[in-house]
Structure formats: structure tokens, C-alpha cells
Amino acid sequence: MSWLRDIDRWFMAEVLPYAAAYRARAAHFCGRDDADDLVQEAYARVLNTPDCRNILQPRAFMLTVIRNLALERLRRAKVVRIELLASMDVLDIVDPSPDAFAVASGRSELQRLLRSIEALPPQCARVMHMRKVQGMSPAAIAQALSISVSTVEKHIAKGLALVTKAHRDSETQVEEVCPAVSSPRSITLT
């Protein structure tokens, strides 16, 4: 079999032995009728990946490709069978975007941080804003403000200390306003 390419040998040794598992997974996602087509499409995708010898777990990679292809087909389908929609629960598709509480909480925290930065001395506030909000490097800040990098670093250290102190103080105020509720003592019956 000298006519086989290196990739063909790899494919036969690492991917093909699990063909039954691939067909079963494909049948789970799209039904027995389309399972072979989905597996063949997955084989083509794997063989077209650049340098597939770097795939550490070919079986897991193939199963992931099959799942992604099934999802792609569901998205493109104009009519979807109800059984396929039922299997969507099995896919465990999680929306990566944060929920409303996380967004509101993040905005609130950001506003509090910006107020803390604004309360800093003017030069320190400018440096902190440029570093933490705009993401500029200390060297770029030094050049923009015509000050030394050492001075920028000192302003950042001072700003971080003051913002941290302000954050701790605001947490202490919240604790004073909303004291912890003590748990009721358990009564022992004799």
C-alpha cells in the first residue's frame, strides 16, 4: 500500500476505528436517514484541516465536528422535525452572553470605579484613566503627558491605592447600613 499518503494512514489508524460511534452520534442529532451523510461530511472536514496530525484526540475531535455540523444543518433548515428540536436539550448549548443581572451589576461596578478615578488628584486621575480605561502602556502615557515613565508608574501605584481604599470604605459603609442578620440560636429540649 505504498500509494497511501501519510494522512491516509493516520486517518485509517486514528479516525476510522470509531466509525460506529460517529454514526450513532450523527443519528442522535439528525436521524438514521441522514447519519451517514453527516459522518461523510465530517470526514471531509477533518481531512481538510491543515496538519491534522496535530489533533491530539481524533475521536473527540470528530464527535465535536459532527455536533457542529448538525447544529449548522439545524440553523440552515427551513423545516425542522420536532424530534430534532427535542434533542437540542442534549446539546447543552449555553448562551455565552451574560444575563441581565450580570450586565447591570457590571455597569454599576464600572460607574463606581469611574467615580473613584474621578475623585483622584487631576494628574493621577488622567494617568489612571489612560492606563485602566483606555489601556495605554506606561510608555505611551509618559509620552502623551510629557512626563517620565517612573512618574507614570508612581501615579498608577498611588491611584490604585486610593481606588482600593475608596472601594474598601464603600463596602464598610454598606455593611454598616445593612448589618448581617444574626442566626437564631437553636433551643435544646431536655
Rosetta blueprint (number, residue, H / E / L):
1 M L
2 S L
3 W L
4 L L
5 R L
6 D H
7 I H
8 D H
9 R H
10 W H
11 F H
12 M H
13 A H
14 E H
15 V H
16 L H
17 P H
18 Y H
19 A H
20 A H
21 A H
22 Y H
23 R H
24 A H
25 R H
26 A H
27 A H
28 H H
29 F H
30 C H
31 G L
32 R H
33 D H
34 D H
35 A H
36 D H
37 D H
38 L H
39 V H
40 Q H
41 E H
42 A H
43 Y H
44 A H
45 R H
46 V H
47 L H
48 N L
49 T L
50 P L
51 D L
52 C H
53 R H
54 N H
55 I L
56 L L
57 Q L
58 P H
59 R H
60 A H
61 F H
62 M H
63 L H
64 T H
65 V H
66 I H
67 R H
68 N H
69 L H
70 A H
71 L H
72 E H
73 R H
74 L H
75 R H
76 R H
77 A L
78 K L
79 V L
80 V L
81 R L
82 I H
83 E H
84 L H
85 L H
86 A H
87 S H
88 M H
89 D H
90 V H
91 L H
92 D L
93 I L
94 V L
95 D L
96 P L
97 S L
98 P L
99 D L
100 A H
101 F H
102 A H
103 V H
104 A H
105 S H
106 G H
107 R H
108 S H
109 E H
110 L H
111 Q H
112 R H
113 L H
114 L H
115 R H
116 S H
117 I H
118 E H
119 A L
120 L L
121 P L
122 P H
123 Q H
124 C H
125 A H
126 R H
127 V H
128 M H
129 H H
130 M H
131 R H
132 K H
133 V H
134 Q L
135 G L
136 M L
137 S L
138 P H
139 A H
140 A H
141 I H
142 A H
143 Q H
144 A H
145 L H
146 S L
147 I L
148 S L
149 V H
150 S H
151 T H
152 V H
153 E H
154 K H
155 H H
156 I H
157 A H
158 K H
159 G H
160 L H
161 A H
162 L H
163 V H
164 T H
165 K H
166 A H
167 H H
168 R H
169 D H
170 S H
171 E H
172 T H
173 Q H
174 V H
175 E H
176 E H
177 V H
178 C L
179 P L
180 A L
181 V L
182 S L
183 S L
184 P L
185 R L
186 S L
187 I L
188 T L
189 L L
190 T L
